[in-house]
Amino acid sequence: MRRIWAGVIILLLTPLVFFLTGVSVSPFDPGGFGTGMLMVAYSFFFAVNGIIIIIIGIFTKKSLNG
């Protein structure tokens, strides 16, 4: 159950990662196209990571000891 909650929290933090990536990279890119691509790429991989964690949490069996 903890992994499912961790995945949900990661998905909820994805917009924050999108925003912080843009704020931290935009001073180095005057055109803005590279910043936008980096923002989308980081946010996409961050969200996919959260989805994978949720799927692992759903399909992982609980141990009998704990």
NORHUNOR-V452372 format. One record per backbone hydrogen bond with DSSP energy under -1.0 kcal/mol. NH is the residue of the N-H (numbers start at 1). CO is the residue of the C=O. If there is no record, write none. Layout:
# NORHUNOR-V452372
nh | co
NH | CO
NH | CO
This chain:
# NORHUNOR-V452372
nh | co
5 | 1
6 | 2
7 | 3
8 | 4
9 | 5
10 | 6
11 | 7
12 | 8
13 | 9
17 | 13
18 | 14
19 | 15
20 | 16
21 | 17
22 | 18
23 | 19
24 | 20
25 | 21
26 | 22
28 | 25
29 | 26
36 | 32
37 | 33
38 | 34
39 | 35
40 | 36
41 | 37
42 | 38
43 | 39
44 | 40
45 | 41
46 | 42
47 | 43
48 | 44
49 | 45
50 | 46
51 | 47
52 | 48
53 | 49
54 | 50
55 | 51
56 | 52
57 | 53
58 | 54
59 | 55
60 | 56
